[in-house]
């Protein structure tokens, strides 16, 4: 269950929607005002969810964490590497890393440079494994 589920909002909910939903749930589950069984525990969860989702920076970090968890569920990851951990072949314009199967993970330098994401999944050209490459936007050139 995600923090979005706790508050009952979608992941693309606005700050206003999140705050409004938190206020509604707080009215229902606040221990001083509720006779609902388990209200105290529910209120604690709602409050914790709002403390993360109600803060823009914490929400960004939480969304990144959710995204990473989803990637790990979708792709069998063998490693998590920084871009600078990969070998760079300037002549070919690619970054490379050898897979444990003997195959290669190949990332086009242009793809790394043009990515709007903080990370990219690169599949092995020989097996089903993937690596997660963490991009440092300042060093993608």
Protein Blocks (a to p, Z undefined) as FASTA:
>chain_A
ZZklmnopafkbcfklmmmmmmmmmmmmomklccbehklmmmmmmmmmmmmmmpmklmmm
mmmmmmmmmmmmmpccfbdcdfklpccdfknopacdddfkopacdddfklmmmpcbfbdc
dddfkbmbdcdddddfklmZZ
